Amino acid sequence: MKDSFFRSMTWLHTWVGLLVCWLLYLIFFSGTLSFFRDEISLWNQPAIHNVQTQAQRIEAQQQQIITGFDYLATQGANSQSWRITLPESRIPYLVYGYAKPKELGQRRSKFENTQLDPNTMQKLEPFIETKGGNFFYRLHFDLHYIDVITARWLVCFASLFMLIAIISGVVIHKRIFKDMFSFRRNKGSRTWLDAHNLSSVLALPFHLMITYTGMITLIFMLFPYPAQTTYDNGMRDFFNDVTPRNTITDKAKGGSAMVPIQRILDQVYTKWPNADITRVQVSNPNMASSTITVLVSTGKTLRDQAPRLIFSGATGDLVAKTNDDLTASKVLYESLNSLHTGRLADPLLRWLYFLGGVAGCVMIGSGCIMWAKRIRDRMKADAKPSLGLKLVEGLNLATLMGLPLATCAFFLANRILNPEITARADKEVLAFFLTWLAVAVIALLKRGKGQWQIMAVINGIACLSVPVVNALTTNGNIVSYLLHKQWALFTFDAVFLLFSILFFIQTEKLRTHKQPTKRSNHIVNKKRKDQNI
């Protein structure tokens, strides 16, 4: 009975992992990069590379908001919406923006943004069109080209499969603590199993947390039924109930002068004396129905939704606000969301998140490679590989080597594409997917050791070229970043140099690697059966 149970758990662990491992690798890969999406966006915009974070950032916010209202009252007098985005610790520049009139067939108004250096209040050079780090953030749960709802259902199912794989993996591990310190080199399938176990066990709390909380972020899509049965209009009424919303000034008609913004700020600072304001939004300025929404940073609290106050732009009265005391269920939901996104994380914790994500990629990648190697090891010398084995090996090469190369293509396109080209941001994304597609086509045609070696060389060159091309196309480089203590930019280039070295080491390993003998494979397989791993 015991052997049958462990055999069943092993079968479950293998197949729930294998069926979605390539989608999971994409989710983990892009999600791991998303922990530094602000730094990626910074690197993608050379215009802000020399903007320094204000020493007295919070103290300067009030004057920046007042100046912004004066600017928008002149430049966006006839606009339907204004927006002031204040500098943050990881986003050093100031933005004044107003909505332009909608064009025919346009769903949302485009904003005319003016970016300023908050230290000098001078306009910055025009920004290039790029999605920056937001591309990877959206990719890890929207999958880009797929319908958003369909993509999120796929991500949820993949996350559920991973949760099952993690739990069944814990069940079948008889030597979970010993596996934390076991790694045998050059042992064929045994080495891949050790890599899989090591990356799984060392970051097990992170894997469980990030997978479970990822599903919680989409819980209202997965389980909308309580809201649908409680509210007349289902989810719409539910979100209106839990989100601060203006219900007073909507019915007001006609024009009306805006109250001085100082009156609004006085109320904000009375409630929150040390408020770190992140954004001020104005709807229908110079109308009786106008509202001014002030959003405040959550700081290091386990809270996902930014606290906000909503005022009438015509009278200055407070018309809505977030609840100061959250219910137990909302505290739980907001805490789990905050844990998943890592928005509360300081630099050290964010790096731990990143390393946990890398461990997840190693765990998934080593698992799918190990499955293919085991099948190969069991084949007779003259046997032909099955279609399933060919497909798995091709997807392994396409995903594990294609995604890093596609990422390099994305950043190289950011530096090489003409700033004036139409739909430039979409072309950066297109470079990513075309590169990945090219690797996938090669992998499905041929996927042997030679192809892995070639792709390792190409990835090494591509990773090396990112900081080199950056140095040739901008006024900065890794040395200047170090000298001027521009740590985000320095780290970005340094990480690509590090991965370039790792890919070249992989190339050498592949060149000198010798296949284990049939006898050693037989011994490994026998030990694995004896251990019920």
Secondary structure, 3 states (H helix, E strand, C coil): CHHHHHHHHHHHHHHHHHHHHHHHHHHHHHHHHHCCHHHHHHHHCHHHCCCCCCCCCCCCHHHHHHHHHHHHHHHCCCCCEEEEECCCCCCCCEEEEEECCCCCCCCCCCEEEEEEECCCCEECCCCCCCCCHHHHHHHHHHCCCCCHHHHHHHHHHHHHHHHHHHHHHHHHCCCCCHHHHCCCCCCCHHHHHHHHHHHHHHCHHHHHHHHHHHHHCCHHHHCCHHHHHHCCCCHHHHHHHHCCCCCCHHHCCCECCCCCHHHHHHHHHHHCCCCCEEEEEEECCCECCCEEEEEECCCCCCCCCCCEEEEECCCCCEEEECCCCCCHHHHHHHHHHHHHHCCCCCHHHHHHHHHHHHHHHHHHHHHHHHHHHHHHHHCCCCCCCCHHHHHHHHHHHHHHHHHHHHHHHHHHHHHHCCCCCCCHHHHHHHHHHHHHHHHHHHHHHCCCHHHHHHHHHHHHHHHHHHHHHHHHHCCCCHHHHHHCCCHHHHHHHHHHHHHHHHHHHHHHHHHHCCCCCHHHHHHHHHHHHHHCC
